[in-house]
């Protein structure tokens, strides 16, 4: 096997893997034998199909599959062993369909890779960021949240034309048309001087909205998660946004009574309005703490970008988007790239911090965190488990190796890496912790 790494520029390279017959011959022979033992073919008993016949019928597909497996595994190992700072998944440049499987015995696979340009990350000691800790929720916020729930679960009647008391369902799209979010809008919660544009509208009509339009809408009223709406608002291209109306309704608010309690929390969780309000306050507190974390990360990102230049592998990333979204137009890829480039720069900066300071997350770290998550889950369900229980370790490994485990592993690995980088940054700058109420936090932001 021969492997070559050609660095085209600091952000872009090509890794070529050449496989010779000795590299794949035994793997292909093993698969042919397996096919011969397991394939069902008319006229032959199970396990008695000649390997030559299997080779004639399936040899090319088996060869192609094994070549792909070996090339991918070799690429992964090479990147790890050589500590190549790869950003995003590599792109296969040499498709299998362009290889002559019958007449070749040496095969070369080339992969484009985006690279993290390794620059020392600068931490200015004068950077000072406030990290808010939310300790309670005011009654006013609970009242607003309940009002939203009453509308969401109220009696609905469809309308042909919007009025002051209408709820509008539709899609909010940024100024480039690349980023969209399905939301609902309460016209009564739009600032008075901006409402007129939404009154008298019909399904299919488009309305231009600004960020100010949503200052009195909270996630429960919009029908989206906090993180989804904040992510939309942070795009440079977010405003002015276009809202396309899909549905217009009038809602008779649902009474604050047990049927509403059961709909929101589950049957029998709350038995009185006080219990219901307490549960809602906990939900808001959870959301506001998430919002505070997001605000801290955003401030952190802005502060570090002032002292660090991050160059993305732009050509590679746009090609990556085209390959992974074959139906996308060039214009759509350009818009998508522009919308997400700031978050990609942040991920690249965090990756650099992890690499430069030996903060890499290992497979055993992911297994340990999976075990802790399972133990916490079991504890919430009344089961007491020990972290050193062999069955827990076996169960975590089994899950991570299963069909759903791969995505979970990647997500958890990325989260652990991100957390380590964030904690490292916090040690290098001044972080001021301030405990406030949810309402005070909103006013400060």
Secondary structure, 3 states (H helix, E strand, C coil): CEEEEEEEECCEEEEEEEECHHHHHHHHHHHHHHHHHHCCCCCCCCCCCCHHHHHHHHHHHHHHHHHHHHHHHHHHHHHHHCCCCEEEEEEECCCHHHCCCCCCCCEEEEEEEEECCCCCCCCCCCCEEEEEEEEECCHHHHHHHHHHHHHHCCEEEECCCCCCCEEEEEEEECCCCCCEEEEEEEHHHCCHHHHHHHCCCCCCCEEEECHHHHCCCCHHHHCCCHHHHHHHHHCCCCCCEEEEEEEEEEEECCCCCHHHHHHHHCCCCCCCHHHHHHHHHHHHHHHHHHHHHHHHHHHHHHHHHHHCCCCCCHHHHHHHHHHHCCCCCHHHHHHHHHHHHHHHHHHHHHHHHHHHCCCCCCHHHHHHHHHHHHHHHHHHCCCCCCCCCHHHHHHHHHHHHCCCHHHHHHHHHHHHHHHHHHHHHHHHCEEEEEEEEHHHHHHHC
